[in-house]
Amino acid sequence: MPRTYEELAQYFAATPVRMFGVYQTWLEGSRIYGGHVHKPTTKCAVIIALKGEALFAFDGGEHYQLKPGHILIGGAHRHLEITTGTDGFQYFLAHFLPDEPADAEGQRRREDISCLETALNPELLPLMEQLLDSASAPDTLGRLNQRSLFYQLITRALQAERHHQNKDSYLIIEDAMKYIQAHYTEPLTLSKLAGLYQLKPKYFSYLFTKYTGTGPIDYLIHYRMNKAHEWLLTKQFSVAAVAKSIGYSDPYYFSRLFKKYKGIAPSQVDLDSKEG
């Protein structure tokens, strides 16, 4: 099942990947390429269409018509046939596998295909070039750089998709996110945030949730809890002091919120605790 950009972001944020090659390929026009019709793919892929058009048909049923800027992600263990348009097809390809258990759920996630239908983003081009340059690096730092560039590419692609799906609101919501991060210690309410942009609270909440995957107040609380976690890790401040520093005068209320969002009490935070 295709995943939304928010689901893909959550997946790549939580799942390490191993890289298996980066290429830029040109296919001649008006041809059918069936290299994976009988022998399924073995890796997941990020495919970014650069020039021309092509139809990617998976398992004889799932079809994607790719044009410049369109991006496919996933598709391991799938049968694939590519039919190019009259002018041929050029695309960028990065093979990867998620470093997770290959159980039934992991297998399904590898097979899933997601298509991002954005315009060709100029911010992606230098990242693709750098990935191609780093593809043959045999040293450990070179491989680390390749993985870093891959994550940057995924991030840029998902940001482009998010902007594409929220053309009329992304500037407002981006600004609202920055406002929350700059004023998180203040008593912010949904009505106040919506009023900054002369929007009704319900509509503002809808736009914010559609863009970020979470509501504005939930986003604010998550941000506060992350800040609190950073302060608690230092072991230099009391729970009450940390609560006050992020906008909560009642340390008991803060403690309840922290446990709800982080899964542990503030007093249990140590250097080995994980972010929630």
N, C-alpha and C positions, 0 to 999 in steps of 0.2 A: 504493500500500500504506500503510495507517495506520501512523503512527510512535508509539513509546512516548514518555512524557513526557521521558525522558532524551534520546532522539533529537531531540525537538522543542527541548529546551533547548540542545543542542549546535548545532542548526541556527540558531536565533535568536541565539545568542551569536556565531556566526561570520558571519552574513549581515545586512547593512544592509537596511532596508526603506524604501520610499516610501509615504506615506499618500495616500489618494484619497477621503477622506470618512468621516464618522462619523455614525451615525443611530440613533434609537430608533423602532421601527416597530410599529404595531398592525395586525393582520390580522383581519378579521371571521371569525366562526365558521362551520364547515361549508361552507367554500368551497375551490375549487381555484384556485391562482394559478400560471399557466403562462407568465409573462413570459420565462422562459429555456428554454422547451421547444424552440423552433425557433431561437432566437438564444442561443448559449452565453454564459456569464459571461465577463467580460474581466479580472476582478481576483480575487485571493485575498481571503478574508474571515475575520474572527473573528466568529462568531455566538454570542451568549449568550442562552439562553432565560430570560425573566423571568416570564411568566405564561401559563397555558394550555398547550396542547399542539399540535404540528404534526408532520406527516410530511414530511421532506425526501427526495425521490427524485432521484438523480443518474443521468443517462443511462439511465433506465428500469429500472435494476437495483439500484443501491447505495442502500439506504434507512437513514434515521436517524430514530427517533422522539424528538423533543426535548421535554423537560419542564424546568421551572425549574432552573437550575444547569447543565444540559447545555451543552457548548460544542463548536462545530465550528470547525476551523481548516483553511484551504486552499481547494481547489475552484475554481481558475481554469480557464477554457476547458471548462466542463462544462455539459451541459444539465440544467436543474433544474425540478422541479415541486413546489410546496408545497401540502399538503392540511391545512387547519386542523381542530382539534377543535371540538366544539360551543360551547365558551366563548371561542373566538377564540385569538389567539396574539400575545404581545408579546415583542419581542426587541431586543437591542442588536446593532448591525452596524458593523464597522470594515473598510473596504476598504483593501487594501495590495498591493504587489508587491515581491518580493525583488529587491534590486539585485545581480543576478548574471547571468552569460551565459545567453542564452535558447537554449542548445543542447538536445539531446535529454534530457540528465539534468536540466538546469534546468527544462525544460518538464514533465517527469514530477513533479518536486518541487512545482511550482506546482499541478498537477492533483490531487495526493494530498489525501485528506481524513482528518483525525484527529478522533475524537470523545472528549471528556473527559466522563465521566458522574459529576460530583460534585454535592453539594448546593449550592444557591445560597449563595455565600460572601459574607458581609457586607463583607469587605475589598475586594471587587470593585466594590461599588456606588459609593463615592465616586470611584474611578478612572474609572468609566464616566461619571459626571456631569462630572468635570473634562475628560475627553476631548471630551464633547459641547460643553462651554463653549469649548474651544479650537479646535473644528473650523473656525470661520470666520476665525481669526486670519490676517491677510494678511502680517504682518511675519515676518522671519526667526526672531526669538527665539520667536515664537508657534508657528511650525512645528517648531522644535527642541523646544519644550515638549511639543507634541503627540506627537512621536516618543518622547520620554522617557516620557510617560504610557503610550503603547502598550506599550513594553517592560516597564514596571511591571505593566501588566495581564496580559501574557503570563506574566510571572514568577509573579504571584499565582495565576493559573489553573493553571499547572503544579505549583506547590507544593500547591495544594488537591488536585489529582489524585494527587500522590505520597502525601499523607497518606491520601487515600481508599483507595488500593490497599495501604497498609501500616498499616491501622487499629491492629493489635495490636502493632506494633513501632516506629512512627515516633518515639515519645518516647524510646525507648532509643537508637535510631540517631542522632537529633538530638543527644542528650547525648554519645554516643560521638564524634561529629564535633567537638563543642566541646572534649571532653577531649583529642583528638588535637591540635587547634590550640593548646591551652594547654600541652601537655606534649611537643611535637614534638621538643624537644632531648634528651629522655630516651630510654633504651633500651627502647622499647615493642615488645612481641611480641603475636602473635595471642592466645596463651594469657592474657597479662596483661589485654588489652582485654576478652576474653570473660569472664574471671573477675570483672571489675568489675561485671558484670551477671548473674553466676551462670548463665552459659550455656556450653554446650560450644563449643569453638572452631569446629568445622565449621558448627554451626547459626548462631552469631553471624556468621560470614563470609557465610553464605547470606543472612541478613537484611540485612546491610550492603550487599552487592552488589546485592540486589534494590532497595534504596532509592536508592543513589547511582550505580549503574552501574559501580562499581569495588570491588575488595576492600579491606578495611581497611588492609592493609600497603601496597598500591599507592596508596591515598589518602594515607597518611602520607608516602610517598616523594614523591609529586606535591607535597604541601604543602611539604615540605622543599626540594625543587628550586625551587619558586616563591619561597620565602624567600631561597634562595641567589642566585637570579637578581637579586632586588632589591638584595642587598648587593653583588654583583659589578658592577652597573651604576654604583655610586657611585665605583668605581675607587680606593677608599680602603683596601681590605683585600686581603691575599694570598689565594690559593686555599686554602692551608692554614688560615688564620684563619677564612675563611668556612665551610669544611668543619667545623671544630671548633665553630663557633657554632650549627650545626644538628644536631649530634650525631654527627659522623663524625670519629674520631681519625686515620683513615688518609686522607690527601688523595688518594692514587692511587685508592682504592676510590670515594671521592666523585666524582672526575673521571670515572670510568667510568660511574657512575650518572647523572651530570649529562648526559654526552653521549648516553646511551641515552634519557633522558627529554626532553631539550631539543634534541637534534640537533646540538649544537656543543660544543666543549670549553669549560670555564670560562674559560680564558685568551682565548677569542675573543669573549666577551660585550662588546657595546658598546651605545650608545644606540639604534642602528638594529636591534639583534637583536630578533626577535619571540618572544613567549611561545609555548611549546609546549603 
